[in-house]
Amino acid sequence: MSGATLITCLFVFVLSSFVGFELINKVPPTLHTPLMSGANAISGIAVLGAILVSGSEDLTLSVILGFVAVILATINVVGGFLVTDRMLLMFKKKEVKA
């Protein structure tokens, strides 16, 4: 990877981080949990992409970053499902004790 390509990739990463941070801050708290549960599918795609990146035979920087991406995306997917499960428990009717 050339120096210009690395600088371009870092620029896109930093810019997307700022845009994502601003977008998440604009979401009202009542919509944050449903948005999180809807984002699980996107995180699942990120896990698959990270597995493809880290599947190389030689140990390079991209393999290490792909492995870190697999771990972080998996944590995001599991956390999203836990939040969704907790949200769905709020809609269950409570049993009446006799």
C-alpha positions in Angstrom: 0.0 0.0 0.0 1.5 3.3 -1.0 1.7 6.3 1.2 -1.0 8.2 -0.7 -3.4 5.3 -0.4 -2.8 5.0 3.3 -3.4 8.8 3.8 -6.6 8.6 1.8 -7.9 5.6 3.8 -7.1 7.3 7.1 -8.8 10.5 5.9 -12.0 8.5 5.0 -11.9 6.7 8.3 -11.5 9.9 10.4 -14.2 11.7 8.4 -16.6 8.8 8.7 -16.0 8.6 12.4 -16.9 12.3 12.9 -20.0 11.9 10.7 -21.1 8.8 12.5 -20.6 10.4 15.9 -22.7 13.4 14.8 -25.5 11.3 13.4 -25.7 9.1 16.5 -25.9 12.2 18.7 -28.9 13.5 16.7 -31.0 10.3 17.4 -33.5 10.8 20.2 -33.2 8.4 23.2 -36.5 6.8 22.4 -35.3 5.7 19.0 -31.8 4.6 20.0 -32.7 1.0 21.1 -34.8 0.2 18.0 -32.0 1.7 15.8 -29.5 -0.5 17.6 -31.5 -3.7 17.0 -31.8 -2.8 13.3 -28.1 -2.2 13.0 -27.4 -5.9 13.9 -27.7 -7.0 10.3 -25.1 -4.4 9.2 -22.8 -5.5 11.9 -23.2 -9.1 10.8 -22.1 -8.1 7.3 -19.1 -6.3 8.9 -18.2 -9.6 10.7 -18.3 -11.5 7.4 -16.1 -8.8 5.7 -13.6 -8.9 8.5 -13.4 -12.6 8.3 -12.6 -12.4 4.6 -9.9 -9.8 5.2 -8.3 -11.7 8.0 -8.3 -15.0 6.0 -5.0 -14.4 4.3 -2.2 -16.9 4.8 0.7 -14.5 5.5 0.7 -12.4 8.6 0.4 -8.8 7.6 -1.0 -5.6 9.0 -4.3 -6.2 7.2 -4.7 -9.7 8.8 -4.1 -8.2 12.2 -6.5 -5.4 11.6 -9.0 -7.9 10.2 -8.8 -10.0 13.3 -9.4 -7.0 15.5 -12.3 -6.1 13.3 -13.8 -9.6 13.7 -13.5 -9.3 17.5 -15.0 -5.7 17.7 -17.8 -6.5 15.2 -18.7 -9.7 17.1 -18.9 -7.7 20.4 -21.2 -5.2 18.6 -23.5 -7.9 17.3 -23.8 -9.7 20.6 -24.4 -6.4 22.5 -27.0 -5.5 20.0 -28.9 -8.7 20.5 -28.7 -8.4 24.2 -30.1 -4.9 24.0 -32.9 -6.1 21.7 -33.7 -9.0 24.0 -33.9 -6.6 27.0 -36.1 -4.2 25.0 -38.5 -7.1 24.1 -38.7 -8.1 27.7 -40.2 -4.7 28.5 -43.2 -5.6 26.3 -44.0 -8.9 27.9 -47.0 -9.0 30.3 -46.1 -9.7 33.8 -47.6 -12.8 35.4 -50.1 -12.3 38.2 -49.1 -14.1 41.4 -51.9 -16.0 43.0 
